[in-house]
Amino acid sequence: MDEPRRELHLFFAAENSSAVVLYRARNSLYRLISWDTNGDKFVLGQWVKTRVFETACALSPDGKYFIYSAMQRGAPDVFTALSIVPFFTALEFRTGLLALEAGGYFLDRETLTFHHTMSDAGVFDLNCGLKQDTRRQYWFHSMNRKYSGISYEAQTALRDEVEQKRGRIPSLLDCYACDGAKLYRKTTEGLTLLLDCSSMQFEAIKAPYVGCSTMPSEQ
């Protein structure tokens, strides 16, 4: 039998040494791991049994919150959720989405934007204490230029800016290498192993906070 294709996806906080590792153990099994890059301390978090869309995930600038999108279990729909690192249990949950509507990112440590709510309605308070900004301008990078009204160069620059706001910060990503389930730090002498997720097995872990009643089970 072929080995599952394991992957690590890294997201870094813009304001401090916090980071998160999204571990893909197989097609429909993922784990969140919090990481303090100052000393390389890891906290193993919750698993979720569904397909997570890595390119629709984002870490807040302070490293506390995580936005992710995934398949709705038992349905063809996609959902987008907001959780506290390193857990998937949702504080905010939006379901019934198409794949192209999935995802979100943080404008600052207190404000986020979800793709599926793109409109000109403005800023709203969320139950979790954060704010949601729905203005279309924050999604011009993902729109057809005919509708966004901006140039190719401006749209490319926006994409790069949004990637950094998602926590995909090039200067930090360049310091590390991932090989399957293993995370390495790049050094002048070569690669230093920091984390190996290869032997991890699923275990049911309960988040230390109350999530949305509409959130499907992570177990």
Secondary structure, DSSP 8 states (H G I E B T S, - for coil): ------EEEEEE-SSSSEEEEEEEEETTEEEEEEEETTTTEEEEEEEE-S-B-GGG-EE-TTS-EEEEEEE-TTSS-EEEEEEETT---EEEEEEEE-GGG--EEEEETTEEEEGGG-BS--EEE-TTS-EEE-BGGGGGGGS-HHHH---HHHHHHHHHHHHHHTT--HHHHTTEEEETTEEEEEETTEEEEEEE-TT--------SS---TTS----
